[in-house]
């Protein structure tokens, strides 16, 4: 099954509504968007994390969503979408003892993914030296 995320720009804003093919609503969030409508296919078992437009220049912008909780073996793959005009490196700053650190290179308007195999708390950011408030977290619980 593939989950489709539709990113529609309306008056400078957009809303994400995650649905599976059966139409069951998932999480919803809104952030500023200045590009045209984009459709992102999110495979089953993945969770979409967006790097917002302007993240390279504005230290007040954060991942969308910023904090996640996922289940091992169910939805423990993070799919990063770079909505910025610059490439970004997303990398762990902390990870659980049973997990592994990751570093993912994401090109503008493209996706890259990483599967988290250890349970516990992972903390990640755009690049080393990013302000603490921009760190994203994902907690992986047993599935």
Secondary structure, 3 states (H helix, E strand, C coil): CEEEEEEEEECCEEEEEEECCCCCEEEEEEEECCCCCEEEEEECCEEEEEECCCCCCCCCCCCECCEEEEECCCCCEEEEEECCCCCEEEEEEECCCCCCCCEEEECCCCEEEEECCCCEEEEEECCCCCCHHHCEEEEEECC
